[in-house]
Amino acid sequence: MNVLVAMSGGVDSTLAAALLLEEGHRVSGCTLVLVEPLAGAGAPEAAGAAAAQLGIPHEVRDLRGQFEQLVVRPFADGYLAGRTPNPCALCNARVKFGALLERALAGGADALATGHYVRVMPGPGAAPRLLRGADRAKDQSYFLAGVSREAFARVRFPLGDLTKAEVRRLARERGLAAAERAESQEICFVPGDDSGAFVAARAPAGTVAPGPVLDETGRTIGTHRGLAHYTVGQRRGLGFAAGRPLYVLRLEPATNALVVGPDAALWGRGLLAAGVNWLVDPPAGAFRAAVRIRSRHEAAPATVEPAGDGAWRVGFDEPQRAITPGQVAAFYDGDTVLGAGTIQ
């Protein structure tokens, strides 16, 4: 096949390209420019060097316009509305496996490949199924749960059955310069990983403004810096001393209030998910699933049932901590991803 590999210059995408070459495919590399380069980022240069070492063609594609419209603006707008969006999930669904996949296929590629730690396998009627990666510590299925079902028929994930340690070892055995390259854990377009400062700098004047901090009874106990600087479950950086551990319970944009309370008040039994993207045939009614509410959350047993207008209500068997509006709720049956929606 003609396979286009999305390359960052890191060990994962570089080894993915190498493995596809060894399978006999015609491989080329592509690096996306999504934001104005941050100091020291160097992804196009590093990816170009990795492609040169592999002896494959490499191109740089500028998708800054699409990224701004499809990821950055919804991210900032979500924070201004008191939510905590997941930008990586948006990017995967709308840009990497949306705009880039479309361009790859239009340009003659048979498939798009990445270094994600997930697996795709045939399902009933040969329809593709998205599964967790074999390395549970690196599994990225949560971030891909919003990608369209149709896209998975045209994508390849060569690292899905490998652990991170195995990836490093295989890269070293092949003498790949990317084998020791460090990973980045920050949001690519947010300098210093400070989402609040990023949103505040982009927001209209006066939008991110100080306001009251309320306890559970509605009593004012302090002043916050602007709601964009906070998320549900946060304890550090609240900006005031209360004499006891307090956590953000919810954000109230209508009154510009931040509500805080003890850890015990953070636990809840349910959520409402909207905009569900199904990776299996949509269920006709209620069903059982393990539901994941953030990337580092262990999926918890729950009953999921229709709530009308395309929304689904999740009722957990046991309370879960810090259910956060704007984050993804992903539904699993074992290793199989059933679908995902946005927590309301």
Salt bridges, closest charged atoms under 4 A:
ASP12 OD1 - LYS164 NZ 2.93
GLU22 OE2 - ARG174 NE 2.62
GLU23 OE1 - HIS25 NE2 3.15
GLU36 OE2 - ARG64 NH1 2.86
GLU59 OE2 - ARG61 NH2 2.92
ASP62 OD2 - ARG64 NH2 2.54
GLU68 OE2 - ARG73 NE 3.48
GLU68 OE2 - ARG202 NH2 2.49
ASP139 OD2 - ARG132 NH1 3.92
ASP139 OD2 - ARG292 NH1 3.03
GLU173 OE2 - ARG169 NH1 2.88
GLU180 OE2 - ARG172 NE 2.49
GLU183 OE1 - LYS138 NZ 2.97
GLU183 OE1 - LYS164 NZ 3.30
ASP215 OD2 - ARG219 NE 3.22
GLU252 OE2 - ARG250 NE 2.86
ASP263 OD1 - ARG321 NE 2.69
ASP281 OD1 - ARG149 NH1 2.93
ASP317 OD2 - ARG288 NH2 2.71
ASP335 OD2 - ARG119 NH2 3.05
ASP335 OD1 - ARG132 NE 3.97
ASP335 OD1 - ARG136 NH2 2.55
